[in-house]
Amino acid sequence: MAGRRFPNLGAGMVALLFALIFAMPASAERQHVEERPSVYGAIESVSVHNMSEQPLFGSVVGRAYLRAQGGVNFHSQEAITGFAGTTFHRTSKFNTGSLIGAAGGFDFGDFRIEGEYLYRENDIDSLTGGVGVGGGEGSTHTVTANFIYDFDTDFTDVDFHFGVGLGLAQVSLDNVTQGGMQLIDDKDSVFAAQLLFGVSRMLTAELSANVDYRFLKTADPEFRTVAGGNVRSGVEDHSVLFGLTWHLGSQPTVKPSKSSSGRLADTRKPIRSAEQSTPRSADTPSLALPTVPREKQTFLAFFDWDQADIRPDAMKILIEAAGSAKQGVLTVIRLTGHADRSGPRRYNQTLSERRAMSVKNFLIEQGVAADSIVTLGRGENDSLIATEDNVREPKNRRVEIILP
């Protein structure tokens, strides 16, 4: 067997996986101040007190992941030629084959680093250059370090990515025969590089699906023939993979304050009109006074993690909000959905929109006019409690209902 050998590819796989980096535990207490447009034409500040963060044990910077994948591959035909005094020349043509593998890595935001193992297998369809029918099998084990860049799209939960991979390939030509005679049964390990690009879509906060393309090329592996000669070949392979990725990492939960309420009331008093503040005698002429805007009310409905279903405690608040909405004359009811920072940003944007729509549907069931409701999703923006990334914060999983 010619060429350098790396028989233990499993050890190489372990060596290419990267250690997870955890942030130091932290504890902080904040007073969050929200500025909101007021019905009085100014900006009002609503302070939310008694919302303290608990220690963030093992808070993660970025997020680790594991991926299982498989698909089909198309091995280009390869020339097998002799060298070092060996006269040999065949051209091998391969059937469409299959591949399977796994990867593990770390997501730094727009950039990822991962270790990947793939196994490709193709039957030899024919050999030209000799006498008789050819057969056999070609297989390739690859272990690569992949460097991947993710870039945004106009879709809230879809990402495109591209990258390169560098590593080792163990290339085998197994039981290669022609005319009933065995020619080669050997393997070699060589340098390998690949280009990759693909698309992924979040299914849940912790699971995504991906479709990827790989182009693999290796240095020329060298083999020994059964007759003792020296030959070399090559690998150029096109692959299409389908995978599922599990997004891992510590996601500590911050406990909600026991004193928290589902409703934030406007503390400003409405302006009283002259008619309200000054008694009027019977002989005083009646004056047409402008309509006084009623007191603005803000309600909060909270949600379970990664859910858009209305909780029983939130139903009570929404029933109260619906009752207030049906009193008097309303112009627009604004529903703003929010999510915490656990999970991918694009997924959380969609989740916040779903939460707002759930509240809208509930209010409509309670008799609120659909055309008076406007929904908006803010994703991870405008948090009630400021947290690190990948932290599950119950108070940030909410829909804010504002009645003008």
GIQUI-V666229 format. One record per helix or strand of 3 or more residues. SS is the DSSP state (~ for helix, > for strand). FROM is the first residue (numbers start at 1). TO is the last residue. If there is no record, write none. Layout:
# GIQUI-V666229
ss: {SS/SS}
from: {FROM/FROM}
to: {TO/TO}
This chain:
# GIQUI-V666229
ss: {~/>/>/>/>/>/>/>/>/>/>/>/>/>/>/>/~/>/~/>/~/~/>/~/>}
from: {9/32/43/63/78/89/97/111/134/158/181/207/222/230/236/263/274/297/312/333/345/370/373/394/398}
to: {16/37/48/75/83/94/107/128/151/178/202/218/225/232/247/265/277/302/325/337/365/372/377/396/403}
